[in-house]
Amino acid sequence: MPARQLEPVTLQLKWKHQFQFAGYYAAIEKGYYRDAGFEVSLAEPSGNEDPVDMVLTDKAQFGVGASELVLHRARGEAVVVLATILQHSPLVLIAAGGGEKSVHDLDGKRLMLVPYELELFAYLAREGLSADRLRLLPHTFSPDDLIGGKADALSGYSTDEPWVLRNANFAYSVFSPRAAGIDFYGDSLFTTEARAHREPARVAAFVNASLRGWQYAMAHPDEVADLILARYSKRKPREHLLFEAAEMRRLMQPDLVEIGHMNPGRWRHIADVYAELGMLPRNPSLEGFMFDPNARTDAELSLVYRWLAAAVVASLVIALLAAWQVRANRLLRREARSREDAERGLRQANERLQEGIEGIRALQTKLEELAIRDPLTGLYNRRYLDDALERELQRAHRQGYPVSVLVIDIDHFKRLNDVYGHQAGDEVLTALAKELHQRVRADDLACRWGGEEFVLVLPTMTIEAAAERADALRIAFEANAMRYRDTDLAATISVGAAVFPTHGTGARDLLGAADSALYRAKSDGRNCVRVATAPAR
């Protein structure tokens, strides 16, 4: 029996070969595409090529894009998103120097941006920084230009450029659109509407093979890193590829969200943000934007039409039969009506089922977020901290950088509750959470540890810099008096600080050292910062 002929297709990548596309390498290497009937070629972009243009002009049949896909769709371009790989976008602004307090420090500075990185333009617009207030430079895609002073800031991925800058011992700051409430999807697989409608089964087979590749790649990062070096590119060392894999896992959250999952409500939110910033009209239509593998092809519809035409002809022939067939015809029509009623009921049941499935998916996404968030402050909770801190310390151990931890406690919180009531206490808790939101870097982790205690994890930060950060937070919070029922409500905080690996190599020891330092701060009169004095034992 002759072997099945494979269909050659091109997948247009959005950047050069690296771990960002690991799932597609794995799908080729492990034969998942071949099993699905495809011979897949991977195309790197040249210059500033937009992957969307490459797919719309049929230079590639599939592509890797990001949040800008919804903009193209809302503007009438026939793109269909097939699966989302990164649940959170890695796209950030990276600025020279570690002292910037906000993105507004980039006002008037030299920025390297790519025209289709619309997520960053939306971020700058929301922050009130229009393009005419920035000195935009052509992007060279090299962190060396930041190190060499040719630019003050550039766009990059949190999974990529920070590794280069850390290894060069270069001080930098990272600004994430999430700081302005712009939490978009990252890399997503897409194709054209024509292909999705013409051959949905083939498109679904391609998507399933791709997702199998991603599942394998994230389960075997070392093996796939070696594959990239052997077959695709030696541009990055193995350690850089594994750093990229670890950061991608944080953005994908494969333990919480199935790889490829996407939510219509999340895409709608992304479109609404673009509309809010004047990039789209209000309430743009996204009908048909998300891939529906159950859509009928033109060939299938043609068969249906031919069947209906044949049924009409047969009905005319039957109508000409002798009178003795009248009763049979009546029975036939009755049967047809019953079948139509059954089909109508089946369609309605299927619609209700689909609505229920979408509701369950939306609920699942919401529950996944609630499981790791504190409902009052919106910060991560203790459960998330336990896992995230251990992972961060493992990365720090492999790559040799410090991790500082601050344990923060609101002074005399019980007395404040007793005097003003629990509602006032909640006001103080949310005020401290707001200060933390405004002061964290993209890689920092702010959590509510429990009650009036908070924890701030500061990767790559020395204990001296962490103590300065803590004291600045303490001063700002003390100055932030709130109005509560015509009363000035002021509160202070005490902070304990410790650093990996000096005060502990595990999460429990490190938090214990910082907590002991917090106890000394309270013993010394509160409203102060104390650093752990001896390594945890």
Buried (B, 14 or more C-beta within 10 A) or exposed (E): EEEEEEBEBBBBBBBBBBBBBBBBBBBBBBEBBBBBBBEBEBBBBEEEBBBBBBBBEEBBBBBBBBBBBBBBBBEEBBBBBBBBBBBBBBBBBBBBEBEBEEBEBBEEBBBBBBEBBBBBBBBBBBBEBEEEEBEEBEBEBBBEBBBEEBBBBBBBBBBBBBBBBBBEEBEBBBBBBBBBEBBBBBBBBBBBBEBBBBBBEBBBBBBBBBBBBBBBBBEBBEEBBEBBBEEBEEEBEEEBBBBBBBBBBBBBBBEBBEBBBBBEEBBBBBBBBBBEBEBBEEEBEBEBBBBEEEBEBEEEEEEEEEEEEEEEEEEEEEEEEEEEEEEEEEEBEEEEEEEEEEEEEEEEEEEEEEEEEEEEBBEBBEEBEEEBBBEEBEBBBBEBBEEBBEEBBEBBEEBEBBBBBBBBBBBBBEEBBEEBEEEBBEBBBBBBBBBBEEBBBBBBBBBBBEEBBBBBBBBBBBBEBBBEBBBBBBEEBBEBEBEBEEEEBEBBBBBBBBBBBBBBBBBEBBBBBBBBBBBBBBEEEBBBBBBBEEEBE
